[in-house]
């Protein structure tokens, strides 16, 4: 009798789980076209507001809601062009392709950037997506030049790409977890050019980061600085998180995304294992809110009143959707369930802006660097980018299958 009851309860739980998954999928079947429609209209409005200066790109808004812009030198300059490419991919609208090409040209000069590690963000999010979608024959040269520029920041003795050049009196050789995201450019360059040195740099960087950035619970530090003589860590700290020992949310998301990408590009199972371990830490964290939009730091002292970070949720959702393609059925369901909850939350009025508001950005409520009093509870161009990427991935991996 007990066995029969247990089996009955198992069946009920399984059916409820399947029903919930089906409901989320149906909700997203309706929400994604709505979100894309708003995103397209916002993108046209944003593009119109930037047409007077061919070097301008969007960043965020100020305290009065006024648009803040940058030129291509800002680390996130490639995200708006990348968002336009994703919108073109989602719609097939040729006018969006023309805008994507126009704004992609605005960051081309960054292929020569050697004074920071963000050339991967700048060039791969823009030219990389453009080449993936259109195979524009002029784009690979830009991307290869950028990969060579990025590789100048690699120190073979330390085995990592240096992130920052500032604050030299405090850090000898700082490496931030964000730098995992720039490795995709190197791996593309290795595959395209046949130059294995790009591959070796990326793998060394990922391995050293896994070894030295991560704690036993699979949370990560934001900044690890290395001794330039010994190649060993000298400091483990934060720059944008609550404390040196806390878990800055976007940093955790960068790591999840980065190791998922590393497995996709290399097939090395140690990266899949790392991505799964990070995912387990994040989705089972007691401070992950019910709507799955993380607080800006998982250890923020004012939880549950701490600011949320839509950018962390967007990156995490995109990574989980991709990671779900590499795991067994049980984990796939778990990862997609969390990603679906995040996309549903981000697509709701609580986070998705109405047309003509929010400085023409798509998502509200992101946090750039709270300890630096920078970009607090505002739209951020990279939140929009990874949200649109997540929609593309969900559409390809779930809705179109």
SENUVO-741599 format. One line per field, with one value per residue (C-alpha): residue number from 1; x, y, z. Coordinates in steps of 0.2 Angstrom, whole numbers, plus 5000, padded with zeros to 4 digits. Layout:
// SENUVO-741599
num: (NUM,...)
xx: (X,...)
yy: (Y,...)
zz: (Z,...)
// end
This chain:
// SENUVO-741599
num: (1,2,3,4,5,6,7,8,9,10,11,12,13,14,15,16,17,18,19,20,21,22,23,24,25,26,27,28,29,30,31,32,33,34,35,36,37,38,39,40,41,42,43,44,45,46,47,48,49,50,51,52,53,54,55,56,57,58,59,60,61,62,63,64,65,66,67,68,69,70,71,72,73,74,75,76,77,78,79,80,81,82,83,84,85,86,87,88,89,90,91,92,93,94,95,96,97,98,99,100,101,102,103,104,105,106,107,108,109,110,111,112,113,114,115,116,117,118,119,120,121,122,123,124,125,126,127,128,129,130,131,132,133,134,135,136,137,138,139,140,141,142,143,144,145,146,147,148,149,150,151,152,153,154,155,156,157,158,159,160,161,162,163,164,165,166,167,168,169,170,171,172,173,174,175,176,177,178,179,180,181,182,183,184,185,186,187,188,189,190,191,192,193,194,195,196,197,198,199,200,201,202,203,204,205,206,207,208,209,210,211,212,213,214,215,216,217,218,219,220,221,222,223,224,225,226,227,228,229,230,231,232,233,234,235,236,237,238,239,240,241,242,243,244,245,246,247,248,249,250,251,252,253,254,255,256,257,258,259,260,261,262,263,264,265,266,267,268,269,270,271,272,273,274,275,276,277,278,279,280,281,282,283,284,285,286,287,288,289,290,291,292,293,294,295,296,297,298,299,300,301,302,303,304,305,306,307,308,309,310,311,312,313,314,315,316,317,318,319,320,321,322,323,324,325,326,327,328,329,330,331,332,333,334,335,336,337,338,339,340,341,342,343,344,345,346,347,348,349,350,351,352,353,354,355,356,357,358,359,360,361,362,363,364,365,366,367,368,369,370,371,372,373,374,375,376,377,378,379,380,381,382,383,384,385,386,387,388,389,390,391,392,393,394,395,396,397,398,399,400,401)
xx: (5000,5014,5023,5007,5005,5023,5021,5005,5013,5028,5016,5006,5022,5029,5012,5012,5030,5026,5010,5020,5033,5020,5012,5028,5032,5014,5016,5033,5026,5015,5027,5042,5033,5027,5044,5052,5039,5043,5061,5060,5051,5063,5078,5071,5068,5086,5094,5085,5091,5109,5109,5116,5133,5140,5151,5137,5132,5119,5125,5111,5101,5105,5095,5083,5080,5091,5100,5119,5130,5147,5159,5167,5180,5167,5169,5150,5150,5147,5131,5118,5125,5123,5106,5101,5109,5098,5082,5087,5089,5072,5062,5071,5068,5081,5079,5086,5100,5105,5104,5115,5128,5128,5131,5143,5154,5154,5165,5177,5191,5192,5200,5216,5212,5226,5224,5210,5202,5185,5189,5180,5164,5166,5170,5163,5145,5144,5155,5154,5135,5135,5147,5137,5121,5126,5144,5149,5166,5174,5170,5183,5198,5191,5188,5206,5214,5204,5209,5227,5225,5217,5231,5244,5237,5241,5256,5263,5271,5255,5244,5230,5224,5226,5210,5214,5229,5223,5226,5244,5249,5236,5235,5250,5241,5222,5210,5191,5178,5171,5186,5179,5167,5181,5188,5175,5184,5200,5192,5183,5200,5208,5195,5194,5213,5220,5232,5232,5240,5223,5216,5230,5228,5209,5211,5225,5215,5199,5209,5218,5202,5193,5208,5210,5193,5182,5178,5173,5154,5157,5154,5168,5178,5177,5195,5210,5227,5243,5260,5270,5286,5278,5262,5252,5237,5241,5224,5206,5194,5179,5177,5158,5152,5146,5162,5178,5169,5152,5144,5142,5128,5133,5150,5142,5132,5148,5156,5141,5140,5159,5161,5146,5153,5170,5162,5153,5169,5181,5171,5182,5171,5179,5171,5154,5157,5161,5146,5135,5143,5140,5122,5119,5126,5115,5098,5099,5104,5093,5094,5088,5071,5055,5054,5072,5079,5094,5098,5113,5124,5118,5125,5118,5115,5098,5090,5075,5075,5091,5091,5088,5099,5090,5107,5112,5096,5097,5115,5110,5095,5104,5118,5105,5096,5112,5118,5102,5107,5122,5115,5103,5084,5083,5095,5088,5071,5078,5089,5075,5062,5073,5077,5059,5054,5068,5061,5043,5048,5059,5045,5033,5028,5039,5055,5051,5048,5034,5037,5044,5050,5066,5077,5072,5080,5070,5073,5072,5080,5099,5114,5131,5142,5133,5148,5155,5138,5137,5122,5110,5092,5094,5093,5109,5113,5120,5105,5095,5108,5108,5089,5087,5100,5091,5075,5084,5091,5074,5066,5079,5081,5063,5050,5056,5059)
yy: (5000,5012,5008,5011,5028,5033,5029,5038,5054,5052,5052,5067,5077,5072,5078,5094,5097,5094,5105,5119,5118,5117,5133,5142,5138,5144,5160,5163,5159,5174,5185,5183,5191,5205,5208,5208,5220,5233,5230,5234,5250,5255,5251,5262,5276,5274,5274,5290,5298,5294,5298,5316,5309,5294,5289,5289,5273,5271,5267,5270,5285,5298,5302,5313,5299,5308,5296,5293,5289,5284,5283,5266,5267,5262,5244,5240,5249,5233,5229,5240,5234,5217,5220,5226,5210,5199,5209,5206,5188,5188,5197,5196,5215,5222,5240,5232,5224,5241,5249,5234,5237,5256,5254,5240,5251,5263,5251,5245,5256,5245,5231,5240,5241,5234,5244,5234,5216,5222,5221,5204,5212,5227,5217,5200,5206,5217,5210,5192,5192,5201,5188,5173,5179,5187,5180,5197,5194,5210,5206,5192,5203,5215,5201,5193,5210,5212,5194,5199,5215,5205,5192,5206,5206,5188,5185,5167,5166,5170,5161,5174,5189,5205,5214,5231,5243,5256,5255,5248,5253,5241,5226,5219,5209,5210,5198,5199,5186,5196,5192,5175,5183,5189,5171,5168,5180,5170,5153,5160,5166,5150,5140,5153,5156,5139,5148,5137,5150,5159,5142,5139,5157,5154,5137,5143,5158,5148,5134,5147,5156,5140,5136,5153,5163,5150,5146,5128,5132,5137,5156,5167,5182,5197,5202,5191,5199,5189,5192,5196,5187,5170,5170,5166,5175,5189,5196,5190,5205,5214,5230,5230,5218,5221,5214,5204,5188,5191,5184,5199,5193,5198,5191,5174,5175,5180,5164,5153,5160,5159,5141,5135,5144,5136,5119,5123,5129,5116,5100,5099,5091,5100,5116,5108,5101,5119,5127,5114,5117,5136,5133,5123,5136,5150,5141,5134,5149,5154,5172,5170,5178,5169,5178,5173,5190,5191,5205,5215,5204,5188,5194,5212,5217,5224,5209,5208,5226,5226,5232,5219,5217,5213,5212,5197,5188,5191,5184,5169,5165,5165,5154,5142,5140,5135,5124,5115,5108,5100,5090,5076,5077,5081,5095,5101,5103,5111,5124,5128,5130,5144,5152,5152,5160,5174,5177,5178,5190,5201,5201,5208,5226,5225,5224,5227,5245,5252,5260,5278,5276,5271,5281,5269,5254,5238,5233,5242,5239,5235,5239,5243,5246,5250,5252,5265,5274,5271,5265,5260,5254,5260,5252,5245,5242,5225,5219,5222,5213,5197,5197,5197,5184,5173,5176,5170,5155,5150,5152,5141,5128,5126,5134,5129,5111)
zz: (5000,5004,4988,4978,4987,4984,4966,4965,4973,4961,4946,4953,4955,4938,4930,4939,4934,4916,4917,4925,4911,4898,4905,4905,4887,4882,4891,4883,4866,4869,4878,4866,4851,4862,4869,4852,4846,4860,4858,4839,4842,4856,4845,4831,4843,4851,4834,4829,4845,4840,4822,4824,4829,4820,4835,4849,4857,4872,4890,4902,4909,4922,4938,4928,4915,4902,4890,4894,4879,4875,4860,4856,4869,4883,4887,4883,4866,4856,4865,4856,4839,4845,4851,4834,4826,4838,4833,4815,4818,4827,4814,4797,4795,4783,4790,4807,4797,4790,4807,4814,4801,4804,4823,4821,4811,4825,4836,4822,4828,4844,4834,4839,4857,4868,4884,4891,4890,4884,4866,4866,4872,4860,4844,4846,4852,4837,4822,4829,4829,4812,4804,4812,4805,4788,4784,4779,4771,4778,4796,4800,4797,4810,4822,4819,4822,4838,4844,4841,4851,4865,4865,4869,4886,4889,4901,4898,4915,4924,4911,4911,4901,4912,4914,4921,4920,4933,4952,4950,4967,4974,4961,4952,4939,4941,4933,4934,4932,4918,4907,4904,4892,4881,4878,4865,4853,4855,4852,4836,4830,4833,4824,4809,4807,4813,4825,4840,4851,4853,4859,4872,4879,4881,4889,4901,4906,4909,4919,4930,4933,4939,4950,4958,4957,4964,4982,4988,4986,4968,4971,4964,4969,4957,4956,4959,4957,4953,4959,4943,4949,4956,4945,4961,4968,4979,4982,4981,4982,4974,4965,4961,4974,4993,5000,4996,5003,4995,4979,4967,4956,4939,4942,4946,4930,4920,4926,4922,4905,4902,4907,4897,4882,4885,4884,4868,4860,4867,4871,4887,4901,4915,4908,4908,4926,4931,4923,4931,4948,4946,4940,4956,4967,4959,4956,4974,4983,4997,4993,4975,4975,4969,4953,4950,4947,4958,4970,4965,4977,4985,5001,5001,5019,5016,5008,5004,5001,4991,4973,4960,4944,4928,4919,4930,4927,4908,4907,4919,4908,4892,4900,4907,4891,4882,4896,4895,4878,4886,4900,4905,4904,4923,4923,4907,4914,4930,4920,4908,4923,4931,4914,4909,4926,4923,4905,4911,4925,4913,4901,4913,4917,4932,4922,4903,4899,4889,4872,4873,4891,4900,4889,4874,4883,4885,4903,4919,4936,4933,4944,4937,4952,4968,4979,4967,4967,4948,4938,4952,4947,4929,4912,4905,4887,4891,4901,4885,4875,4885,4887,4868,4866,4879,4869,4853,4862,4869,4853,4844,4858,4864,4854,4837,4841)
// end
